[in-house]
């Protein structure tokens, strides 16, 4: 079954609708503020690349929202600097792209797509066309394409959900995962989703659980140290996450906590399926992965309230790495692929271009 982008957008919860992720109005980038959700529905207005970069760094947006905001930032910059000589504008756009990529060192999806936004702008520049318009045209077409592809991946995921299933997730797996839940429900399946809170930033509690609830699907919030017990009690039949990066040899990089959940699921015979467009050709194996470490002060508090003494040491790796032996299959644009088969399959020219 194929859907049109507008139809897909209407099936998504508030947080993932295109107009609420980020938009471009009056020469400014307006970003949905995920820090305030679900208690408030706010937006942050940015009028410079630096403001957009800081919005991404400080988690105003995250996941799939980051590349959209970053691409709009390049369009805004092209408009602001349109009178600059061609070579100077090229340099400015390249420097801005590196600044935006640096906000999320581990996110290959952000890096890849903001590079393609830059490419669209530079192509317009070479052709003597309006650079802002070139980036915006590419961006809107790409957002349409990603919605359609996310629906296709969601259908693959829905087929892996048995009727009456308990589902475990981690962090905010976004569009393809949520569409998978919607499609499974449309197939007449009953389901319940167990959502770990995702300390220290609480994406599970603030973003995932409310979004699932908004879709009319049962969401059960648990703390990050409960999945082992919940899985051992037979409450979970399948584990889904997104993936910030998948290596060619099948290592899955996702929000910290994913690895321990995958271990528990393997112990109890529960399959683990991460969603990922395609493996990253720049990352052949585990040794190529850089794990971003964020401000340890975040670990000593919860939503601004201190949970320990300020002088206590803390440690905040933002992601972890799940080896391929704990991954049942990677949900890609081309179906569910064994983690051991990614290099062969995608090395033969099957490129998602997403």
Residue pairs with C-beta under 8 A, 6 or more apart in sequence:
1 155
2 148
2 151
2 152
3 11
3 147
3 148
3 151
4 148
5 143
5 144
5 147
5 148
8 147
8 148
8 150
8 151
8 179
9 17
9 18
9 147
11 179
11 182
12 175
12 178
12 179
13 178
13 210
13 211
13 212
13 214
13 215
14 20
14 41
14 211
14 214
15 21
15 32
15 34
15 37
15 207
15 210
15 211
16 64
16 174
16 175
16 178
16 211
18 143
18 147
20 32
20 41
21 31
21 32
21 61
21 64
21 65
21 68
21 69
22 29
22 30
22 31
22 32
22 61
22 65
22 68
22 69
22 72
23 29
23 30
23 72
24 30
24 72
24 75
24 76
24 136
27 47
27 76
27 79
27 80
28 45
28 46
28 47
28 76
29 45
29 46
29 47
29 51
29 52
29 69
29 72
29 73
29 76
30 43
30 44
30 45
30 46
31 43
31 44
31 45
31 46
31 52
31 55
31 60
31 61
31 65
31 69
32 41
32 42
32 43
32 60
32 61
32 65
33 40
33 42
33 43
33 44
33 60
33 61
34 59
34 60
34 61
34 62
34 65
34 206
34 207
35 58
35 59
35 60
36 42
37 206
37 207
37 210
38 206
38 207
38 210
44 55
44 60
46 52
46 55
46 69
46 73
46 76
47 76
48 76
49 73
49 74
49 76
49 77
49 96
49 99
49 100
50 99
52 69
52 70
52 72
52 73
52 76
52 100
53 70
53 73
53 99
53 100
53 102
53 103
55 61
55 69
56 62
56 66
56 69
56 70
56 100
56 103
56 104
56 110
57 103
57 104
59 201
61 68
61 69
62 172
62 203
63 172
63 174
63 242
64 109
64 146
64 174
64 175
66 103
66 104
66 107
66 110
67 109
67 110
67 113
67 114
67 117
68 139
68 143
70 100
70 101
70 103
70 110
70 113
70 114
70 117
71 113
71 114
71 117
71 135
71 138
71 139
71 142
72 139
73 96
73 100
74 93
74 96
74 97
74 100
74 114
74 117
74 118
74 121
74 135
75 117
75 121
75 131
75 132
75 135
75 136
75 139
76 132
77 92
77 93
77 96
78 89
78 93
78 121
78 131
78 132
78 135
79 132
81 88
81 89
81 92
82 89
82 130
82 131
82 132
84 92
86 125
89 125
89 131
90 122
90 125
93 118
93 121
93 122
93 131
94 118
97 114
97 115
97 117
97 118
100 110
100 114
101 110
101 111
101 114
101 115
103 110
104 110
104 111
104 292
105 290
105 292
106 244
106 245
106 253
106 289
106 290
106 291
106 292
106 318
106 319
107 244
107 245
108 244
108 245
108 280
108 282
108 283
109 244
109 277
112 280
112 354
113 142
113 354
116 138
116 142
117 135
117 138
117 139
120 134
120 135
120 137
120 138
120 139
121 131
121 132
121 134
121 135
122 131
123 134
124 130
124 131
124 133
124 134
124 135
125 131
125 134
142 354
145 354
146 175
146 354
147 175
149 277
149 333
149 352
149 354
150 175
150 176
150 179
151 176
151 179
152 333
153 176
153 179
153 180
153 275
153 331
153 332
153 333
154 175
154 176
154 177
154 178
154 179
154 180
154 182
154 183
155 179
155 180
155 183
156 180
156 331
156 335
156 336
157 176
157 177
157 179
157 180
157 183
157 184
157 240
157 273
157 275
157 331
158 180
158 181
158 183
158 184
158 187
160 238
160 271
160 273
160 331
160 336
161 167
161 180
161 181
161 184
161 189
161 191
161 237
161 238
162 189
162 237
162 238
163 188
163 189
163 190
164 189
164 190
164 191
165 184
165 189
165 191
165 192
165 237
165 238
166 191
166 192
166 193
166 194
166 230
166 235
166 236
166 237
167 181
167 191
167 192
167 193
167 194
167 236
167 237
167 238
167 239
167 240
168 193
168 194
168 196
168 227
168 230
168 231
168 236
168 238
168 239
168 240
168 261
168 265
168 270
169 177
169 193
169 194
169 195
169 196
169 204
169 208
169 239
169 240
169 241
170 196
170 198
170 204
170 241
170 254
170 255
170 257
170 258
170 261
171 198
171 203
171 204
171 208
171 241
171 242
171 254
171 255
171 257
171 258
172 198
172 203
172 204
172 207
172 208
172 211
172 242
173 208
173 240
173 241
173 242
173 275
174 242
176 242
176 275
176 331
177 240
177 241
177 242
177 275
178 211
178 212
178 215
180 240
181 191
181 193
181 212
181 215
181 217
182 215
182 217
184 191
185 191
185 215
185 216
185 217
191 217
191 218
192 218
192 219
192 220
192 235
193 212
193 217
193 218
193 219
193 220
194 220
194 222
194 227
194 230
194 235
194 236
195 204
195 205
195 208
195 209
195 212
195 219
195 220
195 221
195 222
196 204
196 222
196 223
196 224
196 226
196 227
196 257
196 261
197 204
197 205
197 221
197 222
197 223
197 224
198 204
198 205
198 208
198 224
198 255
198 257
199 224
199 299
199 302
200 298
200 299
200 301
200 302
200 316
201 298
202 302
202 303
203 255
204 221
205 221
208 219
209 219
209 221
210 219
212 218
212 219
213 219
222 230
224 257
227 236
227 260
227 261
227 264
228 260
228 264
230 236
231 261
231 264
231 265
231 268
231 270
232 264
232 268
234 268
236 265
236 268
236 270
237 270
238 270
238 271
238 273
239 261
239 262
239 265
239 270
239 271
239 272
239 273
240 272
240 273
240 274
240 275
241 252
241 254
241 255
241 258
241 272
241 274
241 275
242 254
242 274
242 275
242 276
243 252
243 253
243 254
243 274
243 275
243 276
243 330
244 253
244 254
244 255
244 319
245 252
245 253
245 280
245 283
245 289
246 252
246 253
246 274
246 276
246 278
246 279
246 280
246 330
246 339
246 342
247 253
247 279
247 280
247 283
247 284
247 285
247 286
247 288
247 289
248 279
248 280
248 281
248 283
248 284
248 285
248 342
248 343
248 346
248 347
249 284
249 285
249 286
249 324
249 339
249 340
249 342
249 343
250 279
250 323
250 324
250 327
250 330
250 338
250 339
250 340
250 342
251 285
251 286
251 289
251 321
251 322
251 323
251 324
251 339
252 258
252 262
252 274
252 276
252 321
252 322
252 324
252 327
252 330
252 339
253 289
253 291
253 319
253 320
253 321
253 322
254 274
254 319
254 320
254 322
255 318
255 319
255 320
256 317
256 318
256 319
256 320
257 320
258 274
258 320
258 322
259 320
259 321
259 322
259 326
260 320
261 272
262 272
262 322
262 326
262 327
263 326
264 270
265 271
265 272
265 326
266 272
266 325
266 326
271 328
271 329
272 322
272 326
272 327
272 328
273 327
273 328
273 329
273 330
273 331
273 336
274 322
274 327
274 330
274 331
275 330
275 331
276 330
276 331
276 332
277 332
277 333
277 352
277 354
278 332
278 333
278 346
278 350
278 351
278 352
278 354
279 330
279 342
279 343
279 346
281 346
282 288
283 289
284 343
286 321
286 323
289 321
291 317
291 318
291 319
291 320
291 321
292 317
292 318
292 319
293 315
293 316
293 317
293 318
294 316
294 318
295 316
296 313
296 314
296 315
296 316
297 314
298 314
298 316
299 314
299 315
299 316
300 306
300 307
300 308
300 309
300 310
300 312
300 314
301 307
308 314
324 339
324 340
327 339
329 336
329 337
329 338
329 339
330 336
330 337
330 338
330 339
330 342
332 352
333 352
333 354
334 345
334 350
334 352
337 345
